[in-house]
Structures are given as structure tokens and as C-alpha cells.
Amino acid sequence: MLETLRIPDKWKKSLELLPQDTVLNSTEFNGLLDRHLPLLGSQMRKRILEAAAIAFLSSAKGVASHQDSPM
């Protein structure tokens, strides 16, 4: 997703330091961005937030479809 939204490598490396596979509310996620990427511009921040939202929805959809499948 980060590639699709054209997030530069320098920001991707910083994002890798953030918790992975962890559900965060918007306050927590924005706090992490503030602490770990303090020089992030508003446009890039918007792209990262969009990528995070899409990733969350994709994972939630995957869990829902897995739960719907017969055992």
C-alpha cells in the first residue's frame, strides 16, 4: 500500500519502527507519527493515514470473510 501511495523510502523505514499488526485508535497512531516522524509534511501524513486505513479495512475484511467460511 505504501508503494501505491508513493511513500518515499525514508518514511517507510521510519514506519517500520512503529508497532505492526496492532490496532491503534487515531490518537495513538497520530501520537506515534508525531514522535517518530516529526518532520512529516501534511500531504505525506495524509497518504500514510490513508494507507493505514486501507490496510486496517483490508485486514478486517479478511477476518470477516474467514469467519464466514465453513469449517
C-alpha positions as MATLAB code, in Angstrom:
seq = 'MLETLRIPDKWKKSLELLPQDTVLNSTEFNGLLDRHLPLLGSQMRKRILEAAAIAFLSSAKGVASHQDSPM';
ca = [
       0.000    0.000    0.000;
       2.839    2.390    0.784;
       4.188    1.880   -2.728;
       0.779    2.564   -4.283;
       0.513    5.867   -2.427;
       4.149    6.671   -3.301;
       5.533    6.927    0.219;
       9.306    7.577   -0.059;
      11.766    5.031    1.350;
      12.961    7.422    4.081;
       9.441    7.466    5.569;
       8.896    3.733    5.032;
      11.996    2.968    7.103;
      10.671    5.105    9.958;
       7.238    3.499    9.689;
       8.804    0.052   10.072;
       9.748    1.067   13.629;
       6.097    1.521   14.576;
       4.037   -1.357   16.014;
       2.953   -3.788   13.295;
      -0.281   -5.812   13.259;
      -1.590   -3.691   16.124;
      -4.921   -1.886   16.134;
      -4.479    1.720   17.258;
      -7.033    4.459   17.635;
      -6.445    7.734   15.799;
      -4.975    9.484   18.849;
      -2.449    6.692   19.405;
      -1.482    6.489   15.739;
      -1.132   10.248   15.357;
       0.956   10.335   18.538;
       3.299    7.712   17.102;
       3.604    9.679   13.874;
       4.344   12.849   15.852;
       7.067   11.117   17.875;
       8.709    9.003   15.175;
       8.196   11.205   12.104;
       8.212   14.789   13.428;
       9.264   16.270   10.065;
       6.449   14.592    8.132;
       4.581   17.076    5.938;
       0.802   17.309    5.854;
       0.430   15.717    2.399;
       2.647   12.747    3.268;
       0.903   12.365    6.644;
      -2.426   12.212    4.798;
      -1.086    9.478    2.486;
       0.208    7.459    5.437;
      -3.123    7.785    7.256;
      -4.919    6.659    4.091;
      -2.594    3.663    3.740;
      -3.164    2.713    7.386;
      -6.944    2.977    6.985;
      -6.922    0.852    3.830;
      -4.675   -1.739    5.491;
      -6.969   -1.890    8.512;
     -10.102   -2.273    6.387;
      -8.436   -4.953    4.273;
      -7.402   -6.932    7.336;
     -10.840   -6.546    8.916;
     -12.478   -7.713    5.697;
     -10.142  -10.720    5.600;
     -11.041  -11.644    9.171;
     -14.748  -11.277    8.439;
     -14.585  -13.462    5.324;
     -12.514  -16.053    7.207;
     -15.131  -16.160    9.963;
     -17.888  -16.617    7.378;
     -16.228  -19.603    5.742;
     -17.409  -23.085    6.753;
     -15.079  -25.180    8.872;
];
